[in-house]
Amino acid sequence: MEELLLNIARGLVDDPNSVSIVADEPDSRGTIVYHLHVAEGDMGRVIGKQGRIAKAIRTVMKARATRDGVRVQVDID
């Protein structure tokens, strides 16, 4: 899961070396929170106009999580 998010984010940004992900331990409901960190200048590329790209990233991650039988949440920092 983390590798999928990393590959998606690195494909969107100008500085792929600045992309990092921190995953929290599953909470009481079993949800894993992924914190996506990108360079300040690439933040707009990851969020997109009106949040469309961020929403698409979250949709892809939730689809993969459903297939794997887990719950995920993606936060873009």
Gaussian input, Z-matrix of N, CA and C with variables (Angstrom, degrees):
# hf/3-21g

backbone

0 1
 N
 C     1     B1
 C     2     B2     1     A1
 N     3     B3     2     A2     1     D1
 C     4     B4     3     A3     2     D2
 C     5     B5     4     A4     3     D3
 N     6     B6     5     A5     4     D4
 C     7     B7     6     A6     5     D5
 C     8     B8     7     A7     6     D6
 N     9     B9     8     A8     7     D7
 C    10    B10     9     A9     8     D8
 C    11    B11    10    A10     9     D9
 N    12    B12    11    A11    10    D10
 C    13    B13    12    A12    11    D11
 C    14    B14    13    A13    12    D12
 N    15    B15    14    A14    13    D13
 C    16    B16    15    A15    14    D14
 C    17    B17    16    A16    15    D15
 N    18    B18    17    A17    16    D16
 C    19    B19    18    A18    17    D17
 C    20    B20    19    A19    18    D18
 N    21    B21    20    A20    19    D19
 C    22    B22    21    A21    20    D20
 C    23    B23    22    A22    21    D21
 N    24    B24    23    A23    22    D22
 C    25    B25    24    A24    23    D23
 C    26    B26    25    A25    24    D24
 N    27    B27    26    A26    25    D25
 C    28    B28    27    A27    26    D26
 C    29    B29    28    A28    27    D27
 N    30    B30    29    A29    28    D28
 C    31    B31    30    A30    29    D29
 C    32    B32    31    A31    30    D30
 N    33    B33    32    A32    31    D31
 C    34    B34    33    A33    32    D32
 C    35    B35    34    A34    33    D33
 N    36    B36    35    A35    34    D34
 C    37    B37    36    A36    35    D35
 C    38    B38    37    A37    36    D36
 N    39    B39    38    A38    37    D37
 C    40    B40    39    A39    38    D38
 C    41    B41    40    A40    39    D39
 N    42    B42    41    A41    40    D40
 C    43    B43    42    A42    41    D41
 C    44    B44    43    A43    42    D42
 N    45    B45    44    A44    43    D43
 C    46    B46    45    A45    44    D44
 C    47    B47    46    A46    45    D45
 N    48    B48    47    A47    46    D46
 C    49    B49    48    A48    47    D47
 C    50    B50    49    A49    48    D48
 N    51    B51    50    A50    49    D49
 C    52    B52    51    A51    50    D50
 C    53    B53    52    A52    51    D51
 N    54    B54    53    A53    52    D52
 C    55    B55    54    A54    53    D53
 C    56    B56    55    A55    54    D54
 N    57    B57    56    A56    55    D55
 C    58    B58    57    A57    56    D56
 C    59    B59    58    A58    57    D57
 N    60    B60    59    A59    58    D58
 C    61    B61    60    A60    59    D59
 C    62    B62    61    A61    60    D60
 N    63    B63    62    A62    61    D61
 C    64    B64    63    A63    62    D62
 C    65    B65    64    A64    63    D63
 N    66    B66    65    A65    64    D64
 C    67    B67    66    A66    65    D65
 C    68    B68    67    A67    66    D66
 N    69    B69    68    A68    67    D67
 C    70    B70    69    A69    68    D68
 C    71    B71    70    A70    69    D69
 N    72    B72    71    A71    70    D70
 C    73    B73    72    A72    71    D71
 C    74    B74    73    A73    72    D72
 N    75    B75    74    A74    73    D73
 C    76    B76    75    A75    74    D74
 C    77    B77    76    A76    75    D75
 N    78    B78    77    A77    76    D76
 C    79    B79    78    A78    77    D77
 C    80    B80    79    A79    78    D78
 N    81    B81    80    A80    79    D79
 C    82    B82    81    A81    80    D80
 C    83    B83    82    A82    81    D81
 N    84    B84    83    A83    82    D82
 C    85    B85    84    A84    83    D83
 C    86    B86    85    A85    84    D84
 N    87    B87    86    A86    85    D85
 C    88    B88    87    A87    86    D86
 C    89    B89    88    A88    87    D87
 N    90    B90    89    A89    88    D88
 C    91    B91    90    A90    89    D89
 C    92    B92    91    A91    90    D90
 N    93    B93    92    A92    91    D91
 C    94    B94    93    A93    92    D92
 C    95    B95    94    A94    93    D93
 N    96    B96    95    A95    94    D94
 C    97    B97    96    A96    95    D95
 C    98    B98    97    A97    96    D96
 N    99    B99    98    A98    97    D97
 C   100   B100    99    A99    98    D98
 C   101   B101   100   A100    99    D99
 N   102   B102   101   A101   100   D100
 C   103   B103   102   A102   101   D101
 C   104   B104   103   A103   102   D102
 N   105   B105   104   A104   103   D103
 C   106   B106   105   A105   104   D104
 C   107   B107   106   A106   105   D105
 N   108   B108   107   A107   106   D106
 C   109   B109   108   A108   107   D107
 C   110   B110   109   A109   108   D108
 N   111   B111   110   A110   109   D109
 C   112   B112   111   A111   110   D110
 C   113   B113   112   A112   111   D111
 N   114   B114   113   A113   112   D112
 C   115   B115   114   A114   113   D113
 C   116   B116   115   A115   114   D114
 N   117   B117   116   A116   115   D115
 C   118   B118   117   A117   116   D116
 C   119   B119   118   A118   117   D117
 N   120   B120   119   A119   118   D118
 C   121   B121   120   A120   119   D119
 C   122   B122   121   A121   120   D120
 N   123   B123   122   A122   121   D121
 C   124   B124   123   A123   122   D122
 C   125   B125   124   A124   123   D123
 N   126   B126   125   A125   124   D124
 C   127   B127   126   A126   125   D125
 C   128   B128   127   A127   126   D126
 N   129   B129   128   A128   127   D127
 C   130   B130   129   A129   128   D128
 C   131   B131   130   A130   129   D129
 N   132   B132   131   A131   130   D130
 C   133   B133   132   A132   131   D131
 C   134   B134   133   A133   132   D132
 N   135   B135   134   A134   133   D133
 C   136   B136   135   A135   134   D134
 C   137   B137   136   A136   135   D135
 N   138   B138   137   A137   136   D136
 C   139   B139   138   A138   137   D137
 C   140   B140   139   A139   138   D138
 N   141   B141   140   A140   139   D139
 C   142   B142   141   A141   140   D140
 C   143   B143   142   A142   141   D141
 N   144   B144   143   A143   142   D142
 C   145   B145   144   A144   143   D143
 C   146   B146   145   A145   144   D144
 N   147   B147   146   A146   145   D145
 C   148   B148   147   A147   146   D146
 C   149   B149   148   A148   147   D147
 N   150   B150   149   A149   148   D148
 C   151   B151   150   A150   149   D149
 C   152   B152   151   A151   150   D150
 N   153   B153   152   A152   151   D151
 C   154   B154   153   A153   152   D152
 C   155   B155   154   A154   153   D153
 N   156   B156   155   A155   154   D154
 C   157   B157   156   A156   155   D155
 C   158   B158   157   A157   156   D156
 N   159   B159   158   A158   157   D157
 C   160   B160   159   A159   158   D158
 C   161   B161   160   A160   159   D159
 N   162   B162   161   A161   160   D160
 C   163   B163   162   A162   161   D161
 C   164   B164   163   A163   162   D162
 N   165   B165   164   A164   163   D163
 C   166   B166   165   A165   164   D164
 C   167   B167   166   A166   165   D165
 N   168   B168   167   A167   166   D166
 C   169   B169   168   A168   167   D167
 C   170   B170   169   A169   168   D168
 N   171   B171   170   A170   169   D169
 C   172   B172   171   A171   170   D170
 C   173   B173   172   A172   171   D171
 N   174   B174   173   A173   172   D172
 C   175   B175   174   A174   173   D173
 C   176   B176   175   A175   174   D174
 N   177   B177   176   A176   175   D175
 C   178   B178   177   A177   176   D176
 C   179   B179   178   A178   177   D177
 N   180   B180   179   A179   178   D178
 C   181   B181   180   A180   179   D179
 C   182   B182   181   A181   180   D180
 N   183   B183   182   A182   181   D181
 C   184   B184   183   A183   182   D182
 C   185   B185   184   A184   183   D183
 N   186   B186   185   A185   184   D184
 C   187   B187   186   A186   185   D185
 C   188   B188   187   A187   186   D186
 N   189   B189   188   A188   187   D187
 C   190   B190   189   A189   188   D188
 C   191   B191   190   A190   189   D189
 N   192   B192   191   A191   190   D190
 C   193   B193   192   A192   191   D191
 C   194   B194   193   A193   192   D192
 N   195   B195   194   A194   193   D193
 C   196   B196   195   A195   194   D194
 C   197   B197   196   A196   195   D195
 N   198   B198   197   A197   196   D196
 C   199   B199   198   A198   197   D197
 C   200   B200   199   A199   198   D198
 N   201   B201   200   A200   199   D199
 C   202   B202   201   A201   200   D200
 C   203   B203   202   A202   201   D201
 N   204   B204   203   A203   202   D202
 C   205   B205   204   A204   203   D203
 C   206   B206   205   A205   204   D204
 N   207   B207   206   A206   205   D205
 C   208   B208   207   A207   206   D206
 C   209   B209   208   A208   207   D207
 N   210   B210   209   A209   208   D208
 C   211   B211   210   A210   209   D209
 C   212   B212   211   A211   210   D210
 N   213   B213   212   A212   211   D211
 C   214   B214   213   A213   212   D212
 C   215   B215   214   A214   213   D213
 N   216   B216   215   A215   214   D214
 C   217   B217   216   A216   215   D215
 C   218   B218   217   A217   216   D216
 N   219   B219   218   A218   217   D217
 C   220   B220   219   A219   218   D218
 C   221   B221   220   A220   219   D219
 N   222   B222   221   A221   220   D220
 C   223   B223   222   A222   221   D221
 C   224   B224   223   A223   222   D222
 N   225   B225   224   A224   223   D223
 C   226   B226   225   A225   224   D224
 C   227   B227   226   A226   225   D225
 N   228   B228   227   A227   226   D226
 C   229   B229   228   A228   227   D227
 C   230   B230   229   A229   228   D228

   B1=1.4512
   B2=1.5284
   B3=1.3109
   B4=1.4641
   B5=1.5269
   B6=1.3262
   B7=1.4635
   B8=1.5299
   B9=1.3208
   B10=1.4638
   B11=1.5219
   B12=1.3210
   B13=1.4635
   B14=1.5177
   B15=1.3163
   B16=1.4653
   B17=1.5260
   B18=1.3292
   B19=1.4654
   B20=1.5265
   B21=1.3162
   B22=1.4675
   B23=1.5198
   B24=1.3224
   B25=1.4700
   B26=1.5234
   B27=1.3147
   B28=1.4693
   B29=1.5212
   B30=1.3130
   B31=1.4582
   B32=1.5173
   B33=1.3096
   B34=1.4641
   B35=1.5224
   B36=1.3166
   B37=1.4629
   B38=1.5277
   B39=1.3478
   B40=1.4651
   B41=1.5210
   B42=1.3297
   B43=1.4594
   B44=1.5323
   B45=1.3473
   B46=1.4697
   B47=1.5261
   B48=1.3321
   B49=1.4606
   B50=1.5261
   B51=1.3247
   B52=1.4622
   B53=1.5329
   B54=1.3096
   B55=1.4619
   B56=1.5289
   B57=1.3245
   B58=1.4576
   B59=1.5197
   B60=1.3195
   B61=1.4606
   B62=1.5163
   B63=1.3192
   B64=1.4599
   B65=1.5254
   B66=1.3248
   B67=1.4617
   B68=1.5207
   B69=1.3279
   B70=1.4596
   B71=1.5242
   B72=1.3103
   B73=1.4642
   B74=1.5330
   B75=1.3204
   B76=1.4716
   B77=1.5256
   B78=1.3334
   B79=1.4585
   B80=1.5292
   B81=1.3147
   B82=1.4644
   B83=1.5294
   B84=1.3354
   B85=1.4652
   B86=1.5199
   B87=1.3235
   B88=1.4589
   B89=1.5127
   B90=1.3254
   B91=1.4638
   B92=1.5267
   B93=1.3155
   B94=1.4585
   B95=1.5220
   B96=1.3244
   B97=1.4594
   B98=1.5280
   B99=1.3346
   B100=1.4570
   B101=1.5186
   B102=1.3301
   B103=1.4604
   B104=1.5234
   B105=1.3194
   B106=1.4621
   B107=1.5226
   B108=1.3276
   B109=1.4659
   B110=1.5230
   B111=1.3410
   B112=1.4673
   B113=1.5243
   B114=1.3252
   B115=1.4645
   B116=1.5253
   B117=1.3225
   B118=1.4735
   B119=1.5268
   B120=1.3090
   B121=1.4615
   B122=1.5246
   B123=1.3157
   B124=1.4677
   B125=1.5188
   B126=1.3209
   B127=1.4573
   B128=1.5353
   B129=1.3232
   B130=1.4644
   B131=1.5097
   B132=1.3147
   B133=1.4633
   B134=1.5220
   B135=1.3153
   B136=1.4567
   B137=1.5296
   B138=1.3191
   B139=1.4596
   B140=1.5259
   B141=1.3193
   B142=1.4572
   B143=1.5133
   B144=1.3304
   B145=1.4626
   B146=1.5182
   B147=1.3174
   B148=1.4562
   B149=1.5261
   B150=1.3370
   B151=1.4618
   B152=1.5112
   B153=1.3232
   B154=1.4677
   B155=1.5172
   B156=1.3199
   B157=1.4659
   B158=1.5264
   B159=1.3178
   B160=1.4679
   B161=1.5273
   B162=1.3062
   B163=1.4652
   B164=1.5200
   B165=1.3245
   B166=1.4629
   B167=1.5298
   B168=1.3294
   B169=1.4671
   B170=1.5254
   B171=1.3187
   B172=1.4709
   B173=1.5254
   B174=1.3255
   B175=1.4612
   B176=1.5189
   B177=1.3305
   B178=1.4598
   B179=1.5278
   B180=1.3174
   B181=1.4632
   B182=1.5335
   B183=1.3215
   B184=1.4629
   B185=1.5227
   B186=1.3397
   B187=1.4610
   B188=1.5216
   B189=1.3057
   B190=1.4655
   B191=1.5283
   B192=1.3235
   B193=1.4649
   B194=1.5245
   B195=1.3183
   B196=1.4582
   B197=1.5264
   B198=1.3058
   B199=1.4593
   B200=1.5275
   B201=1.3307
   B202=1.4648
   B203=1.5264
   B204=1.3294
   B205=1.4596
   B206=1.5175
   B207=1.3318
   B208=1.4636
   B209=1.5188
   B210=1.3363
   B211=1.4672
   B212=1.5140
   B213=1.3368
   B214=1.4646
   B215=1.5130
   B216=1.3304
   B217=1.4555
   B218=1.5136
   B219=1.3438
   B220=1.4630
   B221=1.5190
   B222=1.3382
   B223=1.4529
   B224=1.5262
   B225=1.3226
   B226=1.4618
   B227=1.5186
   B228=1.3233
   B229=1.4715
   B230=1.5079
   A1=110.65
   A2=115.19
   A3=119.37
   A4=110.66
   A5=116.01
   A6=120.31
   A7=111.22
   A8=117.48
   A9=121.33
   A10=110.40
   A11=117.09
   A12=121.34
   A13=111.19
   A14=116.56
   A15=121.39
   A16=111.27
   A17=117.29
   A18=120.92
   A19=112.08
   A20=116.94
   A21=120.31
   A22=110.34
   A23=116.22
   A24=120.91
   A25=111.25
   A26=117.81
   A27=120.26
   A28=111.84
   A29=117.98
   A30=121.33
   A31=113.31
   A32=117.18
   A33=121.19
   A34=114.33
   A35=117.60
   A36=121.16
   A37=112.78
   A38=115.33
   A39=121.51
   A40=111.64
   A41=117.03
   A42=122.36
   A43=109.47
   A44=117.94
   A45=120.09
   A46=114.33
   A47=117.54
   A48=119.56
   A49=112.60
   A50=117.15
   A51=120.15
   A52=112.66
   A53=117.73
   A54=121.03
   A55=109.61
   A56=115.43
   A57=120.15
   A58=109.54
   A59=114.89
   A60=121.22
   A61=108.57
   A62=115.22
   A63=121.58
   A64=106.44
   A65=116.08
   A66=120.87
   A67=109.69
   A68=116.13
   A69=121.20
   A70=109.40
   A71=115.35
   A72=120.65
   A73=108.27
   A74=117.80
   A75=119.76
   A76=111.37
   A77=115.93
   A78=120.12
   A79=109.74
   A80=116.82
   A81=121.52
   A82=112.58
   A83=117.11
   A84=120.75
   A85=111.93
   A86=117.22
   A87=121.00
   A88=114.00
   A89=117.68
   A90=122.01
   A91=110.19
   A92=115.80
   A93=122.03
   A94=107.84
   A95=117.54
   A96=122.18
   A97=108.50
   A98=116.08
   A99=122.17
   A100=108.49
   A101=116.60
   A102=122.56
   A103=107.27
   A104=116.46
   A105=122.57
   A106=108.49
   A107=116.13
   A108=122.17
   A109=108.75
   A110=116.45
   A111=122.04
   A112=108.45
   A113=116.03
   A114=120.56
   A115=109.56
   A116=115.43
   A117=120.86
   A118=111.87
   A119=117.33
   A120=121.27
   A121=114.10
   A122=117.23
   A123=121.82
   A124=113.12
   A125=117.34
   A126=120.58
   A127=111.73
   A128=116.84
   A129=120.44
   A130=113.02
   A131=117.06
   A132=121.01
   A133=111.38
   A134=117.15
   A135=120.89
   A136=111.23
   A137=117.23
   A138=120.57
   A139=111.00
   A140=117.50
   A141=120.75
   A142=112.72
   A143=115.38
   A144=120.54
   A145=109.13
   A146=114.86
   A147=123.96
   A148=112.42
   A149=116.54
   A150=120.99
   A151=115.64
   A152=116.73
   A153=119.58
   A154=113.46
   A155=117.41
   A156=119.98
   A157=109.68
   A158=117.79
   A159=121.14
   A160=110.10
   A161=116.75
   A162=120.59
   A163=110.57
   A164=117.18
   A165=121.02
   A166=110.87
   A167=117.16
   A168=120.77
   A169=109.77
   A170=116.37
   A171=120.13
   A172=111.29
   A173=117.64
   A174=121.32
   A175=111.41
   A176=117.07
   A177=121.16
   A178=110.24
   A179=116.69
   A180=120.46
   A181=111.55
   A182=117.18
   A183=119.87
   A184=111.36
   A185=117.21
   A186=120.32
   A187=110.38
   A188=116.72
   A189=120.63
   A190=110.97
   A191=116.41
   A192=120.64
   A193=111.01
   A194=116.57
   A195=120.79
   A196=110.08
   A197=116.07
   A198=120.78
   A199=111.10
   A200=116.45
   A201=121.24
   A202=112.85
   A203=117.03
   A204=121.23
   A205=114.82
   A206=116.90
   A207=121.51
   A208=109.50
   A209=116.26
   A210=121.64
   A211=107.81
   A212=116.44
   A213=120.37
   A214=110.41
   A215=114.06
   A216=122.82
   A217=105.81
   A218=116.67
   A219=121.65
   A220=108.53
   A221=116.36
   A222=122.69
   A223=107.81
   A224=116.40
   A225=121.47
   A226=107.69
   A227=115.95
   A228=121.63
   A229=110.85
   D1=-46.65
   D2=-178.58
   D3=-63.86
   D4=-37.43
   D5=179.83
   D6=-67.39
   D7=-37.22
   D8=176.99
   D9=-61.79
   D10=-47.79
   D11=179.18
   D12=-62.33
   D13=-40.34
   D14=179.10
   D15=-62.99
   D16=-43.94
   D17=179.66
   D18=-65.88
   D19=-39.72
   D20=178.09
   D21=-63.23
   D22=-48.69
   D23=-176.80
   D24=-65.45
   D25=-42.55
   D26=-179.65
   D27=-64.37
   D28=-28.81
   D29=177.76
   D30=-73.36
   D31=-18.32
   D32=-176.52
   D33=-94.40
   D34=-28.39
   D35=-168.83
   D36=-96.09
   D37=163.42
   D38=176.10
   D39=-80.63
   D40=-31.01
   D41=-177.91
   D42=-116.43
   D43=83.32
   D44=-176.50
   D45=-65.63
   D46=-20.02
   D47=179.33
   D48=-72.75
   D49=-17.86
   D50=-178.88
   D51=-87.68
   D52=-4.80
   D53=-179.03
   D54=-77.68
   D55=129.20
   D56=175.54
   D57=-142.47
   D58=154.61
   D59=-178.35
   D60=-131.75
   D61=134.28
   D62=174.44
   D63=-119.84
   D64=125.12
   D65=179.81
   D66=-105.20
   D67=129.18
   D68=175.75
   D69=-81.85
   D70=160.18
   D71=173.98
   D72=-68.48
   D73=150.20
   D74=178.47
   D75=-57.55
   D76=137.97
   D77=179.25
   D78=-82.30
   D79=-168.43
   D80=-176.15
   D81=-63.39
   D82=-26.32
   D83=178.00
   D84=-91.74
   D85=-1.20
   D86=178.78
   D87=86.66
   D88=14.04
   D89=-179.58
   D90=-85.80
   D91=128.65
   D92=175.81
   D93=-98.00
   D94=126.60
   D95=-179.91
   D96=-101.27
   D97=123.24
   D98=175.69
   D99=-102.64
   D100=125.43
   D101=177.74
   D102=-101.78
   D103=113.70
   D104=-179.08
   D105=-96.06
   D106=122.52
   D107=179.28
   D108=-114.06
   D109=129.01
   D110=176.65
   D111=-131.17
   D112=168.31
   D113=177.00
   D114=-62.79
   D115=152.05
   D116=-177.92
   D117=-56.65
   D118=-39.64
   D119=-179.31
   D120=-71.50
   D121=-18.77
   D122=-179.62
   D123=-96.53
   D124=-2.29
   D125=-176.84
   D126=-58.68
   D127=-41.67
   D128=179.52
   D129=-64.96
   D130=-33.37
   D131=178.60
   D132=-67.39
   D133=-35.74
   D134=-178.34
   D135=-79.76
   D136=-33.71
   D137=-179.46
   D138=-82.03
   D139=-44.05
   D140=179.00
   D141=79.88
   D142=173.35
   D143=178.86
   D144=-68.27
   D145=126.38
   D146=-179.34
   D147=54.46
   D148=26.02
   D149=175.62
   D150=76.47
   D151=17.54
   D152=-175.99
   D153=-65.72
   D154=-41.34
   D155=-179.09
   D156=-69.94
   D157=-41.70
   D158=177.87
   D159=-60.46
   D160=-41.01
   D161=179.04
   D162=-65.31
   D163=-39.91
   D164=178.57
   D165=-65.29
   D166=-40.78
   D167=177.55
   D168=-61.14
   D169=-45.45
   D170=179.69
   D171=-63.77
   D172=-37.71
   D173=179.06
   D174=-64.50
   D175=-44.31
   D176=178.73
   D177=-62.99
   D178=-43.17
   D179=-179.13
   D180=-65.97
   D181=-39.47
   D182=178.82
   D183=-68.81
   D184=-34.92
   D185=177.00
   D186=-64.64
   D187=-43.77
   D188=178.04
   D189=-65.42
   D190=-39.93
   D191=179.57
   D192=-64.13
   D193=-40.20
   D194=178.56
   D195=-62.12
   D196=-41.22
   D197=178.37
   D198=-64.10
   D199=-35.05
   D200=-179.95
   D201=-87.49
   D202=-7.72
   D203=178.48
   D204=78.04
   D205=30.08
   D206=177.76
   D207=-127.37
   D208=171.72
   D209=177.25
   D210=-115.66
   D211=136.97
   D212=179.62
   D213=-133.33
   D214=158.98
   D215=173.47
   D216=-140.82
   D217=136.91
   D218=-179.61
   D219=-113.77
   D220=121.67
   D221=175.26
   D222=-111.41
   D223=131.62
   D224=179.92
   D225=-102.68
   D226=116.40
   D227=-177.77
   D228=-109.97

